[in-house]
Amino acid sequence: VYSSVDKSFVHASTFSENSLAMRAALATLDVVENEDLESQSLKKGEYLRAKLRDRLLKYEIVQEVRGLGLMNGIVFQPPKSLALKMLYGSFRKAHPGLFGQMVVRTLFNEHHVLCQMAGNEYSVIKSMPPLIISEAQLDRYVDAFESVVKTIINEKTKFWPQGLDIAAKAFAAKVGG
């Protein structure tokens, strides 16, 4: 409701005072409440983190799995083995976020899993699946993540060269742009 006709035509924001958006928000809140998505999120998140811990913490490059509800982070650490330590260290020197970007890129390109680095904490890959995700889909995510970690460790010629590709594209964009 506007105080005058003049104000009714001001377009200050895409969703401000938009009755359709407000109705959609209310319908979403109804679904969240009626389907108990909050407690479902907590249960599914605990399930996911337990699976990730069981499958990933045995690898030298994975330090920790943490999260709350369906917001999760997998923390990477410098590996102990010499060959991996050199590769990891070289890419971290080029840019601290390059390794994380390589993990994100591999998850997306090979497994169609969308995730991202956690802000400025480049060693953490975060994921926030939808509240309606199934256990089968969570299992697929765990399989995909373990596959990428195995590739990092066992298939060096498959995983690590993409870092050079990313760096070359970034350099070309910087020089050309």
C-alpha positions as CSV (number, residue, x, y, z in Angstrom):
1,V,0.0,0.0,0.0
2,Y,1.4,3.3,-1.0
3,S,0.9,6.7,0.6
4,S,0.4,8.4,-2.8
5,V,0.0,7.5,-6.5
6,D,3.5,9.1,-7.2
7,K,5.2,6.5,-5.0
8,S,3.4,3.6,-6.6
9,F,5.4,3.9,-9.8
10,V,8.9,4.1,-8.1
11,H,10.9,1.0,-9.0
12,A,13.5,0.8,-6.2
13,S,14.1,-2.9,-6.1
14,T,13.2,-6.0,-8.1
15,F,11.3,-7.7,-5.3
16,S,10.3,-4.9,-3.0
17,E,6.5,-4.8,-2.4
18,N,6.0,-7.5,-5.0
19,S,2.9,-9.5,-4.0
20,L,3.8,-12.5,-6.1
21,A,7.2,-12.8,-4.5
22,M,5.7,-12.4,-1.0
23,R,3.1,-15.1,-1.8
24,A,5.9,-17.4,-3.0
25,A,7.9,-16.7,0.2
26,L,4.8,-17.6,2.3
27,A,4.2,-20.8,0.3
28,T,7.9,-21.7,0.8
29,L,7.6,-21.2,4.6
30,D,4.5,-23.4,4.6
31,V,6.4,-26.2,2.9
32,V,9.4,-25.8,5.2
33,E,7.1,-26.1,8.2
34,N,4.7,-28.7,7.0
35,E,7.4,-31.1,5.7
36,D,9.6,-30.5,8.7
37,L,12.5,-29.6,6.5
38,E,14.5,-28.1,9.5
39,S,14.8,-31.4,11.3
40,Q,15.2,-33.3,8.0
41,S,18.1,-31.0,7.2
42,L,19.7,-31.8,10.6
43,K,19.3,-35.6,10.1
44,K,20.5,-35.6,6.4
45,G,23.4,-33.4,7.4
46,E,24.5,-35.8,10.1
47,Y,24.1,-38.7,7.7
48,L,26.2,-36.9,5.0
49,R,29.0,-35.9,7.4
50,A,29.2,-39.4,8.8
51,K,29.5,-40.9,5.3
52,L,32.1,-38.2,4.3
53,R,34.2,-38.8,7.4
54,D,34.1,-42.6,6.9
55,R,35.1,-42.3,3.3
56,L,37.5,-39.3,3.2
57,L,39.4,-39.0,6.4
58,K,41.6,-41.9,5.5
59,Y,43.2,-39.8,2.8
60,E,46.3,-37.8,3.7
61,I,45.0,-34.7,1.9
62,V,41.7,-34.5,3.8
63,Q,41.9,-32.9,7.3
64,E,38.3,-32.6,8.5
65,V,34.7,-32.8,7.6
66,R,32.4,-30.3,9.4
67,G,29.1,-28.6,9.1
68,L,25.6,-28.0,10.5
69,G,22.4,-29.1,8.9
70,L,23.1,-29.4,5.2
71,M,25.8,-26.7,5.1
72,N,29.0,-28.7,5.0
73,G,32.7,-28.2,4.5
74,I,35.5,-30.5,3.6
75,V,38.8,-29.2,4.8
76,F,42.0,-30.1,2.8
77,Q,45.5,-30.0,4.2
78,P,49.0,-30.2,2.7
79,P,49.8,-33.8,2.0
80,K,52.7,-35.7,3.7
81,S,54.0,-37.7,0.8
82,L,56.8,-35.9,-1.1
83,A,55.3,-36.0,-4.6
84,L,51.9,-34.7,-3.6
85,K,53.4,-32.2,-1.2
86,M,55.5,-30.7,-4.1
87,L,52.5,-30.5,-6.4
88,Y,50.1,-29.1,-3.7
89,G,52.7,-26.6,-2.6
90,S,53.5,-25.4,-6.1
91,F,49.9,-24.7,-6.9
92,R,49.3,-23.0,-3.5
93,K,52.3,-20.7,-4.2
94,A,50.8,-19.8,-7.6
95,H,47.6,-18.8,-5.9
96,P,46.2,-20.1,-2.5
97,G,42.8,-20.8,-4.1
98,L,44.0,-22.7,-7.2
99,F,43.9,-26.1,-5.6
100,G,40.4,-25.6,-4.3
101,Q,39.3,-24.3,-7.6
102,M,40.7,-27.5,-9.2
103,V,38.7,-29.6,-6.8
104,V,35.5,-27.6,-7.5
105,R,36.0,-27.8,-11.2
106,T,36.6,-31.5,-11.2
107,L,33.5,-32.2,-9.1
108,F,31.5,-30.2,-11.6
109,N,33.0,-31.4,-14.8
110,E,33.2,-35.1,-14.0
111,H,30.3,-35.6,-11.6
112,H,28.0,-32.6,-12.2
113,V,28.3,-31.7,-8.5
114,L,28.1,-28.0,-7.7
115,C,30.0,-26.6,-4.8
116,Q,32.5,-23.9,-4.1
117,M,35.4,-22.7,-2.0
118,A,34.5,-21.3,1.4
119,G,35.1,-17.5,1.0
120,N,38.7,-16.7,1.7
121,E,39.4,-20.1,3.4
122,Y,40.7,-21.7,0.2
123,S,41.3,-25.1,1.7
124,V,37.6,-25.6,2.5
125,I,35.2,-26.8,-0.1
126,K,31.6,-26.1,0.9
127,S,28.4,-27.6,-0.2
128,M,24.8,-26.7,0.6
129,P,22.5,-29.2,-1.1
130,P,18.8,-28.5,-1.3
131,L,16.7,-29.3,1.8
132,I,14.7,-31.9,-0.3
133,I,17.8,-34.0,-1.3
134,S,17.4,-37.7,-0.9
135,E,19.8,-40.1,0.8
136,A,20.6,-41.7,-2.6
137,Q,21.6,-38.3,-3.9
138,L,23.8,-37.7,-0.8
139,D,25.4,-41.1,-1.4
140,R,26.1,-40.0,-5.0
141,Y,27.8,-36.8,-3.7
142,V,30.0,-38.8,-1.3
143,D,31.0,-41.2,-4.1
144,A,31.8,-38.2,-6.3
145,F,33.9,-36.5,-3.7
146,E,35.8,-39.7,-2.9
147,S,36.4,-40.2,-6.6
148,V,37.9,-36.7,-6.9
149,V,40.2,-37.3,-3.8
150,K,41.4,-40.6,-5.3
151,T,42.1,-38.8,-8.6
152,I,44.1,-36.1,-6.7
153,I,46.3,-38.8,-5.1
154,N,46.4,-41.6,-7.7
155,E,46.0,-40.0,-11.1
156,K,48.4,-37.1,-11.0
157,T,48.4,-36.6,-14.8
158,K,44.6,-36.3,-14.8
159,F,44.0,-33.9,-11.9
160,W,47.0,-31.6,-11.6
161,P,47.5,-30.3,-15.2
162,Q,44.1,-28.5,-15.1
163,G,45.8,-26.1,-12.6
164,L,48.1,-25.0,-15.4
165,D,45.1,-24.5,-17.7
166,I,43.3,-22.4,-15.1
167,A,46.5,-20.4,-14.4
168,A,47.1,-19.8,-18.2
169,K,43.5,-18.6,-18.7
170,A,43.8,-16.3,-15.8
171,F,47.1,-14.9,-17.0
172,A,45.8,-14.5,-20.6
173,A,42.7,-12.6,-19.3
174,K,44.9,-10.4,-17.2
175,V,47.3,-9.6,-20.0
176,G,44.7,-9.4,-22.7
177,G,42.1,-7.5,-20.6
